[in-house]
């Protein structure tokens, strides 16, 4: 019975772990392409507009 519960828990966490790994891979790919600076620039512009400075 205890083995069955352990198996069910692992099976329910597996999709979440796989999606987190895929997300990390996409983030790494974006950083390697130099998209990090673009995203930060857009985030700064949006924040400045919300505050009313930009």
C-alpha positions as CSV (number, residue, x, y, z in Angstrom):
1,X,0.0,0.0,0.0
2,X,2.8,2.4,0.9
3,X,4.6,1.7,-2.4
4,X,1.4,2.5,-4.3
5,X,1.2,5.9,-2.6
6,X,4.8,6.7,-3.4
7,X,4.3,5.8,-7.1
8,X,1.2,8.0,-7.4
9,X,3.0,11.0,-5.9
10,X,5.9,10.6,-8.3
11,X,3.6,10.2,-11.2
12,X,1.7,13.4,-10.3
13,X,5.0,15.4,-10.0
14,X,6.6,14.2,-13.2
15,X,4.7,16.6,-15.6
16,X,5.6,19.5,-13.4
17,X,9.3,18.6,-13.3
18,X,9.3,18.1,-17.0
19,X,7.7,21.5,-17.7
20,X,10.1,23.2,-15.3
21,X,13.1,21.6,-17.2
22,X,11.6,22.7,-20.6
23,X,11.1,26.2,-19.2
24,X,14.7,26.4,-18.0
25,X,15.9,25.2,-21.4
26,X,14.0,27.9,-23.1
27,X,15.3,30.5,-20.7
28,X,18.8,29.4,-21.3
29,X,18.3,29.6,-25.1
30,X,16.9,33.1,-24.8
31,X,19.8,34.2,-22.7
32,X,22.3,32.7,-25.1
33,X,20.6,34.7,-28.0
34,X,21.0,38.0,-26.0
35,X,17.3,38.5,-25.4
36,X,18.0,39.2,-21.7
37,X,18.9,42.9,-22.4
38,X,15.8,43.3,-24.6
39,X,13.5,42.0,-21.9
40,X,15.0,44.2,-19.2
41,X,14.7,47.2,-21.4
42,X,11.1,46.6,-22.1
43,X,10.4,45.9,-18.4
44,X,12.1,49.2,-17.4
45,X,10.1,51.1,-20.0
46,X,6.8,49.6,-18.8
47,X,7.6,50.4,-15.2
48,X,8.5,54.0,-16.0
49,X,5.3,54.5,-17.9
50,X,3.2,53.1,-15.0
51,X,4.9,55.5,-12.6
52,X,4.5,58.4,-15.0
53,X,8.2,59.2,-15.5
54,X,8.8,57.9,-19.0
